[in-house]
Amino acid sequence: MKKGWKAMFGPYRESMFKQLAQDLNGQFEKRNYFSRPAVRLKSGAWEILVDAYDNHSNNSHQSITRIRAPYLTRDGLQFKVFRESLFSRIGKAMGMQDIITGHIDFDRSFVVQGNQKDSVFRLFKDEALRQVLSKTTHTVLEAKEKEGLFGKRYPKGVYVLQAKRTGHLRDLEELKAMIALFPLALQQMVDIRAAYERDPQFRL
């Protein structure tokens, strides 16, 4: 069995990332045969990194498209938003958190969680952010202080905004919609005084 990034994703992913870099004036990183390619983009004070990887478990694998941007947190706000599903409805019936934003269509379609209810409420007052998020599928958007559940914390004061989508993503426009979440969410966090609008001096 062939190994390496090309065997996992095929040449379409590299082609799509190259096109993305060209369309958005980003930097394509080929890296090497056994690692994933990536695209780096600039948005104001922040750098956005787009990449993909394979998640192996139980003799199967799942393709994950990931977008991340480090930023300087101001108040420690963490949040997570994802599509409503059968599993989330069961979870809510068992007490899982779901913050109501007051926007009926959005609340019906998404589960919103966070450690500061008022800040999360103000974050999703932004109509443009809600609209762009509604254009994505299978995407989880979150602000977090460390890499993974048991991962290492980022440097002091640095959080990462991350969007992850499961499944093979072949639609360049959907990938662009995921990326469009970042300037909207980061600027809204600045506006609600949850983040600083300056370079975090940390590169992924």
C-alpha positions in Angstrom: 0.0 0.0 0.0 1.3 3.4 -0.9 2.0 5.8 1.9 2.4 9.6 2.2 0.2 12.6 1.6 -0.4 12.0 -2.1 -1.7 8.4 -1.5 -4.1 9.7 1.2 -5.5 12.7 -0.6 -4.6 12.5 -4.2 -3.3 15.3 -6.4 -6.6 17.2 -6.4 -5.9 18.6 -2.9 -2.5 20.0 -3.9 -4.1 21.5 -7.0 -6.9 23.1 -5.0 -4.5 24.5 -2.4 -2.3 26.0 -5.2 -5.4 27.6 -6.7 -6.5 28.9 -3.3 -3.1 30.5 -2.8 -3.3 32.1 -6.2 -6.9 33.4 -5.7 -6.3 34.8 -2.2 -2.7 36.0 -2.7 -1.4 33.5 -0.3 1.8 31.4 0.0 1.6 27.8 -1.0 3.9 25.4 1.0 4.6 22.1 -0.7 6.7 20.7 2.2 7.7 17.1 1.5 6.3 13.8 0.3 5.3 12.5 3.7 3.7 15.7 5.0 0.7 17.7 4.0 0.9 20.9 1.9 -0.4 24.1 3.3 -1.4 27.7 2.4 -0.5 30.7 4.5 -2.7 33.8 4.2 -2.6 37.3 5.8 -5.6 39.0 7.2 -4.8 42.2 9.0 -2.7 41.5 12.0 -3.3 37.7 11.7 -1.8 34.9 9.7 -4.2 32.1 8.7 -2.8 28.6 8.0 -4.8 26.1 5.8 -3.9 22.5 5.8 -5.3 19.0 5.8 -4.5 15.7 7.4 -5.8 12.1 7.8 -7.2 10.9 11.1 -6.7 7.1 11.5 -8.8 5.1 13.9 -10.3 1.6 14.0 -8.7 0.6 10.7 -10.3 3.5 8.8 -9.3 7.0 8.1 -11.0 10.3 7.8 -9.9 13.3 5.9 -9.8 16.6 7.8 -9.5 20.1 6.4 -8.2 22.5 9.0 -7.8 26.3 9.2 -6.1 28.0 12.1 -5.1 31.5 13.1 -3.3 32.4 16.3 -4.4 35.6 18.1 -3.9 37.4 21.4 -6.8 36.8 23.8 -8.0 39.6 25.9 -10.4 37.9 28.3 -9.9 34.1 27.9 -13.0 33.6 25.8 -13.4 30.1 24.4 -16.2 28.9 22.3 -17.3 26.2 19.9 -20.0 26.1 17.3 -21.1 23.2 15.1 -24.1 22.0 13.1 -27.2 20.6 14.9 -27.5 16.8 14.5 -29.2 13.8 15.9 -26.2 13.3 18.3 -26.3 16.9 19.5 -30.0 16.7 20.1 -29.4 13.6 22.2 -26.6 15.4 24.0 -28.7 18.4 24.8 -31.4 16.1 26.2 -28.7 14.9 28.5 -27.7 18.4 29.6 -25.1 19.4 27.0 -24.6 23.2 26.7 -26.2 25.1 23.9 -26.2 28.9 24.2 -29.2 30.6 22.6 -28.1 33.6 20.6 -31.6 34.9 19.9 -31.4 34.4 16.2 -34.0 31.7 15.5 -32.7 30.2 12.2 -29.1 30.2 13.5 -30.1 28.6 16.8 -32.1 26.0 15.0 -29.2 25.0 12.8 -26.2 25.3 15.2 -25.1 24.3 18.7 -23.1 27.1 20.4 -21.0 26.5 23.5 -18.6 28.7 25.4 -17.1 29.7 28.7 -18.6 33.2 28.7 -22.2 33.3 27.8 -22.5 37.1 27.4 -19.4 37.3 25.2 -20.6 34.4 23.0 -24.0 36.1 22.7 -22.3 39.3 21.5 -19.9 37.5 19.2 -22.8 35.9 17.2 -24.8 39.2 17.0 -22.7 39.7 13.9 -25.0 38.9 11.0 -22.2 38.5 8.4 -20.5 35.9 10.6 -23.7 33.9 11.0 -24.4 34.1 7.3 -21.0 32.8 6.3 -21.1 30.1 8.9 -24.4 29.0 7.4 -22.7 28.4 4.0 -20.4 25.8 5.4 -21.1 22.1 6.0 -19.6 19.7 8.6 -17.6 22.5 10.0 -16.6 23.1 13.6 -15.5 26.6 14.5 -13.8 27.1 17.9 -11.5 29.4 19.9 -9.1 27.4 22.1 -6.1 27.7 24.4 -4.3 24.4 23.5 -3.9 21.9 20.7 -6.3 19.1 21.2 -7.9 17.7 24.4 -4.6 16.6 25.9 -2.4 18.8 23.8 0.2 21.4 24.8 -1.0 24.9 25.7 -0.1 27.7 23.3 2.2 30.5 24.7 0.8 32.7 27.4 -1.9 35.0 26.1 -2.1 33.2 22.7 -5.2 31.4 21.6 -6.0 29.8 18.2 -9.2 30.2 16.2 -9.8 27.0 14.3 -12.2 25.7 11.8 -12.2 21.9 11.0 -14.3 20.1 8.4 -14.5 16.3 8.2 -14.7 14.5 4.9 -13.0 15.0 1.5 -13.4 18.7 0.7 -13.3 19.1 -3.1 -15.2 22.4 -3.3 -12.9 25.4 -3.5 -15.7 27.9 -2.9 -16.7 26.1 0.4 -13.1 26.2 1.5 -13.1 30.0 0.8 -16.3 30.3 2.8 -14.5 28.6 5.7 -11.6 31.0 5.4 -14.0 34.0 5.2 -15.1 33.1 8.8 -11.7 34.2 10.1 -11.5 37.9 9.4 -15.2 38.2 10.5 -14.8 36.3 13.8 -11.4 37.8 14.7 -12.6 41.4 14.1 -15.8 40.7 16.0 -13.7 39.4 18.9 -11.7 42.6 18.8 -14.9 44.6 18.8 -16.3 42.9 21.8 -12.9 43.2 23.6 -12.2 39.5 23.6 -9.0 39.8 21.5 -6.3 42.3 20.6 -5.8 43.4 17.1 -2.1 42.9 16.9 0.4 40.2 15.8 0.6 37.4 18.4 4.2 36.7 17.5 3.5 33.0 17.3 3.5 30.9 14.1 1.9 27.5 13.6 
